[in-house]
Amino acid sequence: METMLLTAYVLVWPLVTAIVLLVISTAFIKEWREAKREGRDII
């Protein structure tokens, strides 16, 4: 049982991290394109 929990943790953690990175990257690209279209700086 312990081995299965550890295996699930090891397999799920990178997936959760990848999803979070994808959400952050998508939001950044959306904001960047919007700022570029409006002619303003992103910072």
HTML snippet that shows the backbone in 3Dmol.js (N, CA, C, O; Angstrom):
<script src="https://3Dmol.org/build/3Dmol-min.js"></script>
<div id="view" style="width:600px;height:400px;position:relative"></div>
<script>
const pdb = `
ATOM      1  N   MET A   1       0.831  -1.202   0.000  1.00  0.00           N
ATOM      2  CA  MET A   1       0.000   0.000   0.000  1.00  0.00           C
ATOM      3  C   MET A   1       0.871   1.260   0.000  1.00  0.00           C
ATOM      4  O   MET A   1       0.594   2.217  -0.724  1.00  0.00           O
ATOM      5  N   GLU A   2       1.908   1.248   0.806  1.00  0.00           N
ATOM      6  CA  GLU A   2       2.800   2.402   0.884  1.00  0.00           C
ATOM      7  C   GLU A   2       3.489   2.665  -0.450  1.00  0.00           C
ATOM      8  O   GLU A   2       3.673   3.813  -0.854  1.00  0.00           O
ATOM      9  N   THR A   3       3.864   1.590  -1.120  1.00  0.00           N
ATOM     10  CA  THR A   3       4.533   1.722  -2.405  1.00  0.00           C
ATOM     11  C   THR A   3       3.599   2.337  -3.439  1.00  0.00           C
ATOM     12  O   THR A   3       4.029   3.152  -4.255  1.00  0.00           O
ATOM     13  N   MET A   4       2.337   1.958  -3.415  1.00  0.00           N
ATOM     14  CA  MET A   4       1.369   2.502  -4.379  1.00  0.00           C
ATOM     15  C   MET A   4       1.125   3.988  -4.130  1.00  0.00           C
ATOM     16  O   MET A   4       0.988   4.754  -5.085  1.00  0.00           O
ATOM     17  N   LEU A   5       1.068   4.407  -2.874  1.00  0.00           N
ATOM     18  CA  LEU A   5       0.882   5.818  -2.556  1.00  0.00           C
ATOM     19  C   LEU A   5       2.083   6.639  -3.000  1.00  0.00           C
ATOM     20  O   LEU A   5       1.928   7.729  -3.551  1.00  0.00           O
ATOM     21  N   LEU A   6       3.259   6.122  -2.761  1.00  0.00           N
ATOM     22  CA  LEU A   6       4.469   6.820  -3.180  1.00  0.00           C
ATOM     23  C   LEU A   6       4.546   6.902  -4.703  1.00  0.00           C
ATOM     24  O   LEU A   6       4.933   7.934  -5.251  1.00  0.00           O
ATOM     25  N   THR A   7       4.184   5.837  -5.375  1.00  0.00           N
ATOM     26  CA  THR A   7       4.179   5.827  -6.838  1.00  0.00           C
ATOM     27  C   THR A   7       3.174   6.846  -7.373  1.00  0.00           C
ATOM     28  O   THR A   7       3.480   7.593  -8.301  1.00  0.00           O
ATOM     29  N   ALA A   8       1.990   6.876  -6.796  1.00  0.00           N
ATOM     30  CA  ALA A   8       0.970   7.837  -7.225  1.00  0.00           C
ATOM     31  C   ALA A   8       1.455   9.272  -7.003  1.00  0.00           C
ATOM     32  O   ALA A   8       1.247  10.139  -7.851  1.00  0.00           O
ATOM     33  N   TYR A   9       2.085   9.514  -5.890  1.00  0.00           N
ATOM     34  CA  TYR A   9       2.612  10.850  -5.593  1.00  0.00           C
ATOM     35  C   TYR A   9       3.664  11.256  -6.615  1.00  0.00           C
ATOM     36  O   TYR A   9       3.637  12.375  -7.127  1.00  0.00           O
ATOM     37  N   VAL A  10       4.584  10.356  -6.911  1.00  0.00           N
ATOM     38  CA  VAL A  10       5.669  10.643  -7.847  1.00  0.00           C
ATOM     39  C   VAL A  10       5.125  10.876  -9.253  1.00  0.00           C
ATOM     40  O   VAL A  10       5.672  11.694  -9.993  1.00  0.00           O
ATOM     41  N   LEU A  11       4.063  10.175  -9.634  1.00  0.00           N
ATOM     42  CA  LEU A  11       3.504  10.338 -10.971  1.00  0.00           C
ATOM     43  C   LEU A  11       2.588  11.551 -11.088  1.00  0.00           C
ATOM     44  O   LEU A  11       2.508  12.160 -12.155  1.00  0.00           O
ATOM     45  N   VAL A  12       1.903  11.909 -10.018  1.00  0.00           N
ATOM     46  CA  VAL A  12       0.935  13.006 -10.069  1.00  0.00           C
ATOM     47  C   VAL A  12       1.609  14.356  -9.887  1.00  0.00           C
ATOM     48  O   VAL A  12       1.178  15.333 -10.500  1.00  0.00           O
ATOM     49  N   TRP A  13       2.634  14.444  -9.080  1.00  0.00           N
ATOM     50  CA  TRP A  13       3.275  15.733  -8.791  1.00  0.00           C
ATOM     51  C   TRP A  13       3.766  16.455 -10.048  1.00  0.00           C
ATOM     52  O   TRP A  13       3.495  17.648 -10.183  1.00  0.00           O
ATOM     53  N   PRO A  14       4.468  15.804 -10.969  1.00  0.00           N
ATOM     54  CA  PRO A  14       4.884  16.502 -12.192  1.00  0.00           C
ATOM     55  C   PRO A  14       3.686  16.946 -13.039  1.00  0.00           C
ATOM     56  O   PRO A  14       3.747  17.993 -13.685  1.00  0.00           O
ATOM     57  N   LEU A  15       2.625  16.184 -13.043  1.00  0.00           N
ATOM     58  CA  LEU A  15       1.425  16.556 -13.790  1.00  0.00           C
ATOM     59  C   LEU A  15       0.804  17.829 -13.221  1.00  0.00           C
ATOM     60  O   LEU A  15       0.423  18.724 -13.976  1.00  0.00           O
ATOM     61  N   VAL A  16       0.700  17.915 -11.905  1.00  0.00           N
ATOM     62  CA  VAL A  16       0.155  19.116 -11.263  1.00  0.00           C
ATOM     63  C   VAL A  16       1.053  20.317 -11.554  1.00  0.00           C
ATOM     64  O   VAL A  16       0.561  21.404 -11.853  1.00  0.00           O
ATOM     65  N   THR A  17       2.346  20.124 -11.467  1.00  0.00           N
ATOM     66  CA  THR A  17       3.291  21.203 -11.750  1.00  0.00           C
ATOM     67  C   THR A  17       3.181  21.669 -13.198  1.00  0.00           C
ATOM     68  O   THR A  17       3.223  22.869 -13.467  1.00  0.00           O
ATOM     69  N   ALA A  18       3.043  20.744 -14.118  1.00  0.00           N
ATOM     70  CA  ALA A  18       2.915  21.090 -15.535  1.00  0.00           C
ATOM     71  C   ALA A  18       1.631  21.866 -15.803  1.00  0.00           C
ATOM     72  O   ALA A  18       1.630  22.801 -16.603  1.00  0.00           O
ATOM     73  N   ILE A  19       0.545  21.489 -15.148  1.00  0.00           N
ATOM     74  CA  ILE A  19      -0.723  22.194 -15.326  1.00  0.00           C
ATOM     75  C   ILE A  19      -0.618  23.624 -14.812  1.00  0.00           C
ATOM     76  O   ILE A  19      -1.082  24.556 -15.469  1.00  0.00           O
ATOM     77  N   VAL A  20      -0.015  23.799 -13.652  1.00  0.00           N
ATOM     78  CA  VAL A  20       0.157  25.143 -13.088  1.00  0.00           C
ATOM     79  C   VAL A  20       1.030  25.994 -14.008  1.00  0.00           C
ATOM     80  O   VAL A  20       0.715  27.157 -14.259  1.00  0.00           O
ATOM     81  N   LEU A  21       2.116  25.427 -14.506  1.00  0.00           N
ATOM     82  CA  LEU A  21       2.997  26.149 -15.429  1.00  0.00           C
ATOM     83  C   LEU A  21       2.252  26.528 -16.707  1.00  0.00           C
ATOM     84  O   LEU A  21       2.442  27.626 -17.231  1.00  0.00           O
ATOM     85  N   LEU A  22       1.416  25.641 -17.206  1.00  0.00           N
ATOM     86  CA  LEU A  22       0.639  25.920 -18.408  1.00  0.00           C
ATOM     87  C   LEU A  22      -0.344  27.066 -18.180  1.00  0.00           C
ATOM     88  O   LEU A  22      -0.496  27.934 -19.039  1.00  0.00           O
ATOM     89  N   VAL A  23      -1.009  27.071 -17.031  1.00  0.00           N
ATOM     90  CA  VAL A  23      -1.962  28.141 -16.716  1.00  0.00           C
ATOM     91  C   VAL A  23      -1.249  29.491 -16.616  1.00  0.00           C
ATOM     92  O   VAL A  23      -1.722  30.490 -17.159  1.00  0.00           O
ATOM     93  N   ILE A  24      -0.121  29.516 -15.925  1.00  0.00           N
ATOM     94  CA  ILE A  24       0.638  30.767 -15.775  1.00  0.00           C
ATOM     95  C   ILE A  24       1.149  31.249 -17.137  1.00  0.00           C
ATOM     96  O   ILE A  24       1.057  32.436 -17.450  1.00  0.00           O
ATOM     97  N   SER A  25       1.678  30.344 -17.932  1.00  0.00           N
ATOM     98  CA  SER A  25       2.212  30.718 -19.249  1.00  0.00           C
ATOM     99  C   SER A  25       1.113  31.234 -20.168  1.00  0.00           C
ATOM    100  O   SER A  25       1.303  32.222 -20.877  1.00  0.00           O
ATOM    101  N   THR A  26      -0.029  30.570 -20.156  1.00  0.00           N
ATOM    102  CA  THR A  26      -1.152  30.997 -20.997  1.00  0.00           C
ATOM    103  C   THR A  26      -1.624  32.390 -20.606  1.00  0.00           C
ATOM    104  O   THR A  26      -1.879  33.224 -21.474  1.00  0.00           O
ATOM    105  N   ALA A  27      -1.741  32.646 -19.318  1.00  0.00           N
ATOM    106  CA  ALA A  27      -2.172  33.965 -18.852  1.00  0.00           C
ATOM    107  C   ALA A  27      -1.151  35.036 -19.224  1.00  0.00           C
ATOM    108  O   ALA A  27      -1.527  36.141 -19.616  1.00  0.00           O
ATOM    109  N   PHE A  28       0.136  34.717 -19.106  1.00  0.00           N
ATOM    110  CA  PHE A  28       1.180  35.683 -19.457  1.00  0.00           C
ATOM    111  C   PHE A  28       1.129  36.023 -20.940  1.00  0.00           C
ATOM    112  O   PHE A  28       1.197  37.193 -21.314  1.00  0.00           O
ATOM    113  N   ILE A  29       1.011  35.010 -21.779  1.00  0.00           N
ATOM    114  CA  ILE A  29       0.970  35.246 -23.227  1.00  0.00           C
ATOM    115  C   ILE A  29      -0.263  36.065 -23.604  1.00  0.00           C
ATOM    116  O   ILE A  29      -0.191  36.941 -24.466  1.00  0.00           O
ATOM    117  N   LYS A  30      -1.378  35.782 -22.964  1.00  0.00           N
ATOM    118  CA  LYS A  30      -2.602  36.550 -23.228  1.00  0.00           C
ATOM    119  C   LYS A  30      -2.409  38.028 -22.860  1.00  0.00           C
ATOM    120  O   LYS A  30      -2.764  38.919 -23.632  1.00  0.00           O
ATOM    121  N   GLU A  31      -1.849  38.275 -21.687  1.00  0.00           N
ATOM    122  CA  GLU A  31      -1.603  39.650 -21.248  1.00  0.00           C
ATOM    123  C   GLU A  31      -0.586  40.352 -22.157  1.00  0.00           C
ATOM    124  O   GLU A  31      -0.735  41.535 -22.463  1.00  0.00           O
ATOM    125  N   TRP A  32       0.440  39.620 -22.582  1.00  0.00           N
ATOM    126  CA  TRP A  32       1.486  40.174 -23.432  1.00  0.00           C
ATOM    127  C   TRP A  32       0.916  40.596 -24.787  1.00  0.00           C
ATOM    128  O   TRP A  32       1.216  41.685 -25.277  1.00  0.00           O
ATOM    129  N   ARG A  33       0.101  39.740 -25.385  1.00  0.00           N
ATOM    130  CA  ARG A  33      -0.512  40.082 -26.669  1.00  0.00           C
ATOM    131  C   ARG A  33      -1.449  41.279 -26.544  1.00  0.00           C
ATOM    132  O   ARG A  33      -1.478  42.151 -27.413  1.00  0.00           O
ATOM    133  N   GLU A  34      -2.211  41.311 -25.458  1.00  0.00           N
ATOM    134  CA  GLU A  34      -3.129  42.428 -25.236  1.00  0.00           C
ATOM    135  C   GLU A  34      -2.360  43.739 -25.069  1.00  0.00           C
ATOM    136  O   GLU A  34      -2.756  44.765 -25.622  1.00  0.00           O
ATOM    137  N   ALA A  35      -1.273  43.710 -24.315  1.00  0.00           N
ATOM    138  CA  ALA A  35      -0.464  44.916 -24.113  1.00  0.00           C
ATOM    139  C   ALA A  35       0.187  45.345 -25.426  1.00  0.00           C
ATOM    140  O   ALA A  35       0.262  46.537 -25.725  1.00  0.00           O
ATOM    141  N   LYS A  36       0.651  44.384 -26.202  1.00  0.00           N
ATOM    142  CA  LYS A  36       1.291  44.703 -27.480  1.00  0.00           C
ATOM    143  C   LYS A  36       0.279  45.348 -28.434  1.00  0.00           C
ATOM    144  O   LYS A  36       0.601  46.296 -29.150  1.00  0.00           O
ATOM    145  N   ARG A  37      -0.941  44.821 -28.430  1.00  0.00           N
ATOM    146  CA  ARG A  37      -1.979  45.361 -29.298  1.00  0.00           C
ATOM    147  C   ARG A  37      -2.362  46.783 -28.896  1.00  0.00           C
ATOM    148  O   ARG A  37      -2.643  47.621 -29.753  1.00  0.00           O
ATOM    149  N   GLU A  38      -2.370  47.051 -27.587  1.00  0.00           N
ATOM    150  CA  GLU A  38      -2.735  48.377 -27.088  1.00  0.00           C
ATOM    151  C   GLU A  38      -1.548  49.339 -27.078  1.00  0.00           C
ATOM    152  O   GLU A  38      -1.720  50.526 -26.801  1.00  0.00           O
ATOM    153  N   GLY A  39      -0.347  48.842 -27.375  1.00  0.00           N
ATOM    154  CA  GLY A  39       0.834  49.684 -27.436  1.00  0.00           C
ATOM    155  C   GLY A  39       1.355  50.126 -26.079  1.00  0.00           C
ATOM    156  O   GLY A  39       1.917  51.214 -25.957  1.00  0.00           O
ATOM    157  N   ARG A  40       1.179  49.307 -25.072  1.00  0.00           N
ATOM    158  CA  ARG A  40       1.681  49.661 -23.742  1.00  0.00           C
ATOM    159  C   ARG A  40       2.664  48.607 -23.257  1.00  0.00           C
ATOM    160  O   ARG A  40       2.704  47.482 -23.755  1.00  0.00           O
ATOM    161  N   ASP A  41       3.464  49.016 -22.256  1.00  0.00           N
ATOM    162  CA  ASP A  41       4.421  48.083 -21.672  1.00  0.00           C
ATOM    163  C   ASP A  41       3.705  47.103 -20.765  1.00  0.00           C
ATOM    164  O   ASP A  41       2.663  47.413 -20.188  1.00  0.00           O
ATOM    165  N   ILE A  42       4.276  45.922 -20.649  1.00  0.00           N
ATOM    166  CA  ILE A  42       3.659  44.911 -19.798  1.00  0.00           C
ATOM    167  C   ILE A  42       4.022  45.144 -18.324  1.00  0.00           C
ATOM    168  O   ILE A  42       3.313  44.699 -17.421  1.00  0.00           O
ATOM    169  N   ILE A  43       5.119  45.836 -18.103  1.00  0.00           N
ATOM    170  CA  ILE A  43       5.529  46.115 -16.715  1.00  0.00           C
ATOM    171  C   ILE A  43       5.222  47.571 -16.401  1.00  0.00           C
ATOM    172  O   ILE A  43       5.482  48.031 -15.289  1.00  0.00           O
TER     173      ILE A  43
END
`;
const viewer = $3Dmol.createViewer("view");
viewer.addModel(pdb, "pdb");
viewer.setStyle({}, {cartoon: {color: "spectrum"}});
viewer.zoomTo();
viewer.render();
</script>
